Amino acid sequence: MLNWDEPLAPQPRAPETAPATGIQPAAAPIAGEVPAADTQTGRIAEPAPMPTSAKPINPEDKRVVNGLTDINQLAPFKYPWAWEYFLNANRNHWTPLDINMTQDVHDYLHKLTLEERHVYENVLSYLTTSDILAMRNIGLAVMEKMSAPELQIYQARQVYEEAMHTWTYQHCIETIGLDQGEIYNRYRVVPEIHHKIQMCNQRLDSVLRPDIDLNDRDELENFVLAYTFFAGVFEGTWFYNGFSPIFALQRRGLMKGTAEQLQYIMRDEVLHASFGIRVCNQIVTEENIKLDPKIIQQMWEEAEAAEMQYAKFLLPDPILGYSADDHIAQFRFIANRRANKLHHTIPFPGAENALPWLDEQANLKKEKNFFETRVTEYQTGGALNWD
């Protein structure tokens, strides 16, 4: 029996013989055998059901959605790359408590300008709600529709990571001493933040309906569009671009604890976006879906308009090393990168890389022993394959 106080303790061996109680253990029924009648009631118990057999799983029969193979059988894989994403994600394991935030408290109170505090607080305000949305999208709207378990297993890890990201923002808010009610409610009262969240909610609500049927071509196409939005726009572009104002502070030696945590989050989000894009492409191929290029272009343009409003609110005046123009230019550049992976027409021709240092935040090799408490080097993300 498991020791709930010491679950890893060695378990005592069961006695080889039954205790001398005079009661013999009942023999297990044999499948298909009719047991003897109960001597006291005269009733005959129901026979044990005959075991049934099923055909072995052929991985070629698997599909991303609407598959008919056994969802409980992991291997053989049809999508081995999905398992690699899961393994990669576990190499980037961390918690917000691993990072020292002492200097951030001093920076916020004594070094940040009013404009920089405005940037810091509103980035956190946007992210706190966004990661909960991302968690709900994958956990409630996407994962249950996957019909290959290797896809679901990575997405289960993704749900955990989104929850941990939310913990990270909460940890920053608590450590700095910000007003939680005020920070968390900004997405409801600041139009420029609220608009982006509402765009996400509309996409999410369209695929959270209990009566959705992905065998219906219109429903399936809408699901792919919603997943494309979350993978390509929301996580692939808005998130990737959304951390850059904090990284701009970090480049000047400010709020380095917060920025380090966002580096780990950024690595998670790069994997989330890459995985989602790959799944969307796989569905398009398997189901022979033809997405309307006009609808795709409209999606990118609406995302750009929302990001422009947000950038102008966040940075009405530039801070040292970062401006609203930088933010928008980088959005367009990253959007083109994600669209290319999705095999879409480039939405913003001619966009240039306004922040060439941004990619360094995801690719920088982190090797450290947090507070010298780890026995081995903690190499988070250094060996990850970001493609």
NORDA-V246048 format. One record per run of one state. SS is the DSSP state (@ for helix, = for strand, . for the rest). FROM is the first residue (numbers start at 1). LEN is the number of residues. If there is no record, write none. Layout:
BEGIN
ss->SS from->FROM len->LEN
ss->SS from->FROM len->LEN
END
This chain:
BEGIN
ss->. from->1 len->36
ss->= from->37 len->1
ss->. from->38 len->6
ss->= from->44 len->1
ss->. from->45 len->14
ss->@ from->59 len->3
ss->. from->62 len->18
ss->@ from->80 len->12
ss->. from->92 len->4
ss->@ from->96 len->3
ss->. from->99 len->3
ss->@ from->102 len->9
ss->. from->111 len->3
ss->@ from->114 len->32
ss->. from->146 len->3
ss->@ from->149 len->28
ss->. from->177 len->3
ss->@ from->180 len->10
ss->. from->190 len->1
ss->@ from->191 len->17
ss->. from->208 len->9
ss->@ from->217 len->26
ss->. from->243 len->1
ss->@ from->244 len->7
ss->. from->251 len->5
ss->@ from->256 len->32
ss->. from->288 len->5
ss->@ from->293 len->22
ss->. from->315 len->4
ss->= from->319 len->1
ss->. from->320 len->2
ss->= from->322 len->1
ss->. from->323 len->1
ss->@ from->324 len->18
ss->. from->342 len->16
ss->@ from->358 len->6
ss->. from->364 len->2
ss->= from->366 len->3
ss->. from->369 len->1
ss->@ from->370 len->3
ss->. from->373 len->5
ss->= from->378 len->3
ss->. from->381 len->7
END
